[in-house]
Amino acid sequence: MSFVKCCFEAGEGHDFLDSFVQKCTDPGCCCGCCSALRPRYKRLVDNIFPAIPQDGLVKTNMEKLTFYSLSSPEKLDRIGEYLFQKASRDIYRRRHGFVIIAMEAMDQLLVACHSQTLNLFVESFLKMVQKLLESTDPQLQILATQSFVRFANIEEDTPSYHRRYDFFVSKFSAMCHSNHIDKVQRDNIRLAGIQGLQGVIRKTVSDDLVENIWEAQHMDKIVPSLLYNMQTAEKYDTVLCMEGGAGEEEPARLAEACLRELVGRASFGHIRSVLRPVLTHFDRHELWIPNDFAVHTFKIIMFSIQAQYSYSVVEALMQHLDAGGSGASERDYTRVRAARAAVLSNIVAIAAGDSVGPSVLEIINNLLTNLRASVARDSEKETDEKLYQEALINALGEFADHLPDFQKIDIMMFIVNKVPSSQRANKGTKADCMLQSILLKSLLKVGTTYRTGELSKAFPAAFLDALLRVAAAAEPRARALLQRILHTLLDRRGNAPRLHHATVDVCELGLIVEKCSRQDLIFISKHGYALFSSLYEGLQLESNMMENVEAIYTTLALICIELGSEETVGDIMQLVLAIQQSSLSNPVLSVAQQCQLQAISISLAALVPHVLLLPRLADYIHKIIVARREEAPHLLPPLREEYDDLPPAKMPNKLPYLMMDQMALCDMLKAHGVDVSRLSAASPYSAGNVALPHRHSWLEAGAAQGRDSLAEITAPGTELDSANSSPGVQRQTQHDDLDEEYRMFTEKYNHNHRPAMQNFGAYRSDNDFWHWGHQDSRSSEHDMRRDRKHTSGGSQSGVSLEALRRAAGGPTGAERRDAERRRATLNNAFRTAPFDQLLHITQPKYEIKDKLEEIFNSISEEPLLPQSGPCSPAGKSYQHQVPPYTKYFPELFLY
Amino acid sequence: MEDYKFLFKVVLVGNAGVGKTCLVRRFTQGLFPPGQGATIGVDFMIKTVEVDGEKVKLQIWDTAGQERFRSITQSYYRSAHALILVYDISCQPTFDCLPDWLREIEEYANNKVLRILVGNKTDREDREIPRHIGEDFAQRHGMYFLETSAKEAENVERLFMEIAVELMERGGVMTHNFTY
């Protein structure tokens, strides 16, 4: 028993017996007489070799061997081992012909055998490949590579965890760098090397369990080898994806294909391990300058990477921007940086399409950080540094260009919030100024890619606030830049280039004017005052250069065109007048600035009737222009830097008859049926508060939003709104008035027994509240209030259609006079009264405790409608009940 | 025949033009190629030697000395069993760079790697680095030291044989870690 077992265990013996029975039938057997004593698989293997290697593999015997290995797959490993030993011996004896045959046989067996049994064979197969690769003969190396590639294309279903590809990666990488004297041979070896690497990648990448090809030790060999072959190509034409097979007999092309495959298969965690060697390779081989190849390579990477990871390439490149060069001089270093940034700007657009959410901001933030670092470096090689900054800004623009519009606004908000405000410390450091201007340039770049649709979308409140804050920067250049940003955002019809310089001949500009949309009107009614006063203040600065004045002119002209309508013309003309006035009254302005302001105010005034088709106004302005042309051409555009030769008599303030007259303008506009109430009022813009920085608080934001300008205090029918700007006095006066009105109003309607009007009264009493929340509904309320006032003004006929119509027509003269008077008292009070007194008046008259109580009461007494009903004097409810908005704006009562 | 017992990976490093490729050629092929061009990337040679009756297979990776290939050559350090650091005795700068090379080895190679300092080109008349300077340096950094001439085949065989012997003595652990 034990003997038999022994026999079976010693396979050789078993085979020996086996072969003993069978005779050697092949006369061509090279092993001669001893063949009969050899195991069968050995005889079969021996038989495939011809007598002389030139004859090639003996096909019929190869078929026998194949059949044998298929029928008894357990023998495969021994067949492999034996073939390997034979080949080793042949290599040693330099009988390459037989080596080639052995390899061919192995290839055939590999293909023929089923994958389950393949594992046994693969070990010896790979040993064979390695053996051939170790030889110095290029022919054998190429042969081995081909076999390996064939093997790599076979899908094994049983992974072999112990198999390692260290040697193959090392050797194939070495082959990629072949320096053979013969160029053809060299290319062949390199091709083989690349194919081999491709094989290893295919073999390992799909299976996470086998050797991790993404480890640094492999990637550091594979990636530079591919790049080294790619960089030798004469020209780089990057294509989106390669058409298979074409031109892959060139190492450069094949390497490119291989890189594409590698990158395409990389998962998120592996991107970095590919990118790091790429970046190092570019550093080492100094391939950044010129950067065609770098651009080419990175585009390939971007094209072939899985789209959702593409931003990580951008990220990696960005982090590498500052990485140390390969010991290059400082100057070169800066240039390398610039080149890297240029590469970045080339690829960033490809990433933009697929970037979403935080990654976008991360990229932007990174770019900004780099810009800031660059500014901080403040190197002596300013031109190089500037190149770098420009490249970064370009990258930013490219990136933004490919983002959807709503993200552009986000990005602009993000950037504008990074701009250091130099106004606080009146004189920012040089670096601050640089940074400011660079960030503004970036903003401008992004802004130019944005296509404005609705202005309210282009200027969300927070964004506009931030922009206007920067508009008051100390640095004139920064201010001019900011105006340019406003231009790009405002200009929807391509008018900006035509309005670059102030001119009075508006007809010749060929401006494109369209009707202003309702949404835009709402926008300007919300933000108009903030915008206008910022622009106005911008014109009052001593440090203004001609550039600034012209830029603001362009902005205003664009506003005129984009937002010109009957509702806004009053505001615009008011501003124009204010500018004209400031030119005469602002003591800090130089003569040149005075003349410039005159010139732009008349230019704007000429533009308004052109946009809105107001012929009488146009005539009037034209007359002034003609007069000026004769007497004082310096008060007309074009603007000049210097007005040195001006005789004292020609100073703007000596020529009052050449100014636009407020009353005349009012009349013109009224003749055109425009509401001039705002224009006829005193200007809200005063040169006096120029020096004050643009202050931000609830108060002002509220004022800006509600368009509760001082102008409106004076305008009839808007008393309520003004309560926020000076709580005490105004409310007092108002309330008296209102109470009176209201009482009459309600009494009258109660008397008439019109229940509908009770509701109206109820509505009225929480008007204050509505004013805060819903500016949009303002206009309708406005009418209602006017209507109310009108009826209270003495007409006994009650509310009739007639009354309504009259109300719509505007306040009567008596009313206006009344309002005038009220305004005068109010103005007077604020101008003349000592501060203490004002403080005293404006102080809230209730104790905090009471107030809180009241607030709580009013909350619990929902709704806000007065319970007392419309028959009780509304004044009472005002006295005893805190106006609801104080709950929302307690700040208003703190002084 | 594939019957070696030990496989050792040897990597040659050092400045460009110190004669790394010539050393390898002399050892593996027994020839001195005049006008040998600069190596690109990495070159590979194999040689089996016999130590105490055991066959030892030496995988020799000959790296490019040029700066630009540094990143790929560094990737070969890690798996090396022995690192041969070569300088040219007739060229001071190649010697001056040795500390840099040591730093690189420190960074990228296995810390148990066997390090050998080799002063090549002893056949040259214009020696700049006296033997004892090289010896001192090697001693200070715990390296083996040898001066060779690939041209005259002086000490080349000895260099590799000593490496094989040393690695065998050290590397009972590392025996036969056959890898593809």
Contacts between the chains, C-beta under 8 A, distances in Angstrom:
chain1	res1	chain2	res2	distance
A	84	B	2	7.0
A	85	B	1	6.6
A	85	B	2	7.1
A	88	B	1	5.4
A	88	B	2	5.4
A	89	B	1	6.4
A	92	B	1	7.3
A	126	B	180	5.4
A	127	B	2	6.7
A	127	B	180	7.7
A	130	B	180	5.7
A	131	B	2	7.1
A	134	B	44	7.7
A	134	B	46	4.3
A	134	B	59	7.9
A	136	B	29	7.5
A	136	B	45	7.2
A	163	B	180	6.9
A	164	B	179	4.8
A	164	B	180	5.5
A	165	B	180	6.0
A	166	B	79	6.3
A	166	B	179	5.0
A	166	B	180	6.7
A	167	B	59	7.8
A	167	B	179	6.0
A	167	B	180	4.7
A	168	B	180	5.9
A	170	B	42	7.5
A	170	B	44	7.3
A	170	B	61	7.1
A	170	B	76	6.6
A	170	B	79	7.7
A	171	B	44	5.8
A	173	B	41	7.0
A	173	B	42	6.7
A	173	B	72	6.9
A	174	B	41	6.4
A	174	B	42	4.4
A	174	B	43	6.1
A	174	B	44	4.7
A	174	B	61	7.5
A	176	B	41	6.9
A	177	B	40	4.4
A	177	B	41	2.6
A	177	B	42	6.1
A	177	B	43	7.9
A	177	B	64	7.7
A	177	B	69	7.8
A	177	B	72	7.7
A	178	B	40	7.6
A	179	B	37	6.1
A	179	B	38	7.9
A	179	B	39	6.7
A	179	B	40	4.6
A	179	B	43	7.8
A	216	B	75	7.6
A	217	B	75	5.9
A	217	B	78	5.4
A	217	B	79	7.2
A	220	B	71	6.6
A	220	B	72	6.6
A	220	B	74	7.1
A	220	B	75	3.4
A	221	B	72	6.1
A	221	B	75	5.0
A	221	B	76	7.5
A	224	B	41	7.7
A	224	B	69	7.9
A	224	B	71	5.9
A	224	B	72	4.3
A	225	B	41	7.0
A	225	B	72	7.0
A	228	B	40	7.8
A	228	B	41	6.7
A	228	B	72	7.9
A	277	B	71	6.7
A	280	B	71	4.6
A	281	B	71	6.1
A	281	B	72	8.0
A	284	B	67	7.1
A	284	B	68	4.8
A	284	B	69	7.3
A	284	B	70	5.9
A	284	B	71	5.0
A	285	B	68	4.7
A	286	B	68	7.2
A	326	B	67	6.9
A	326	B	68	8.0
